[in-house]
Amino acid sequence: MDLFTYYQSTSSHRVRIALALKGLDHTVIPVNLMRVADVYLLPQLYAARRYGAELEV
């Protein structure tokens, strides 16, 4: 079983504890969520705010 984790995620810690208590084998795959946000989220935000225009609410 693969477990994708982020070091600051309390949910990931709880899942790791539960897997350990149940004795299930798993592979921890660290994911940097800040990097994921930079790569995938920020381009969309910049496109929405083209030329510094504000988004209408």
C-alpha positions, 0 to 999 in steps of 0.5 A: 500500500502506498501512503502519500504524506506531507510532513505537516499533515496530522491526517497522514500521521494518524493514518501511519499510526493506524497502519502500524497498529494494524500491522499493515505493510505500507510505503511512505511517499513524501509529497511537498504540498507547497511545491505542488501548489506552486506548480499546479495552483499558482499558474491558474491564479496568475492567469485569473489575475492577468495584468494585476486585475482584481477578481470580482467577488 
